[in-house]
């Protein structure tokens, strides 16, 4: 039985989160949470929180064994960008895009 959790409008670039996702994709939940606890990247704590949410969602289902869950699919889609500007020389302005992500975690039983 598949279980999913979604985090939308997370203030981190999808490219940076995908680097962390690639490290834990396909692993058991316990192993992935242990790896994320010691990962130095900023996206690791967001992903850890999302995986814990997916495990809690799976626990609500009565016929799901929480101990046998693994990370079936993880993906980060791009959300809307916050547009800001930075002053530059000679009165110009340069645009800054503060990117957001939509993160999805899908767990399944082995």
C-alpha positions in Angstrom: 0.0 0.0 0.0 1.5 3.3 -1.1 1.6 6.3 1.3 2.5 9.8 0.3 3.3 13.1 1.9 3.7 16.5 0.1 5.4 19.7 1.2 4.6 22.7 -0.9 6.3 26.1 -1.2 9.5 25.0 0.6 12.0 27.9 0.4 14.9 25.9 -1.0 16.0 25.3 -4.6 14.8 22.0 -6.1 18.3 21.4 -7.5 19.7 21.4 -4.0 17.1 19.1 -2.5 17.5 16.6 -5.4 21.1 16.1 -4.3 19.9 14.9 -0.9 17.0 12.9 -2.4 19.3 10.9 -4.6 21.3 9.7 -1.6 18.2 8.2 0.2 16.1 7.0 -2.8 15.2 3.3 -2.5 16.4 2.9 1.1 14.5 1.7 4.1 12.9 4.4 6.1 15.1 3.8 9.2 18.3 3.9 7.2 17.2 7.1 5.3 16.3 8.9 8.5 19.6 7.9 10.0 21.5 9.2 7.0 19.5 12.5 7.0 20.3 13.1 10.6 24.0 13.5 9.9 23.7 15.1 6.5 25.1 18.7 6.5 22.8 20.0 3.7 20.0 22.3 4.5 17.5 20.2 2.5 18.2 17.2 4.7 16.1 18.4 7.7 13.2 19.3 5.4 13.3 15.9 3.8 13.6 14.2 7.2 10.5 16.0 8.4 8.6 15.0 5.3 9.6 11.4 5.6 8.4 11.4 9.2 5.1 12.8 8.0 4.7 10.1 5.4 5.4 7.4 8.1 2.8 8.9 10.3 0.3 8.9 7.3 1.2 5.2 6.8 0.6 4.5 10.5 -3.0 5.8 10.2 -3.7 2.9 7.8 -4.5 -0.2 9.8 -3.1 -2.8 7.4 0.3 -1.2 6.9 3.4 -2.5 8.6 5.4 0.6 9.4 8.7 -1.3 10.0 8.8 -2.6 6.4 8.4 0.7 4.6 10.9 2.0 2.0 11.3 5.2 0.0 9.7 4.2 -3.4 9.7 7.6 -5.1 11.1 11.0 -4.1 10.9 14.0 -6.3 11.2 17.8 -6.1 9.2 20.0 -8.5 9.8 23.7 -8.9 7.4 26.0 -7.2 6.9 29.7 -7.8 9.9 32.0 -7.5 10.0 35.1 -5.2 11.3 37.9 -7.3 13.6 40.4 -5.6 16.1 42.9 -6.9 19.7 44.0 -5.9 21.1 47.4 -6.6 24.0 47.5 -9.0 26.4 50.1 -10.3 25.2 53.2 -12.2 21.7 53.0 -10.9 20.9 49.6 -12.4 19.1 46.7 -10.7 19.6 43.0 -11.1 16.8 40.5 -10.5 17.2 37.8 -7.9 15.0 34.7 -8.0 14.4 33.0 -4.6 13.3 29.6 -5.7 10.7 27.4 -4.0 10.1 23.6 -4.3 7.2 21.2 -4.1 8.5 18.0 -2.5 6.8 14.6 -2.7 7.7 11.4 -0.8 6.0 8.1 -1.7 6.5 5.1 0.6 5.7 1.5 0.0 5.9 -1.8 1.8 8.6 -4.3 0.9 
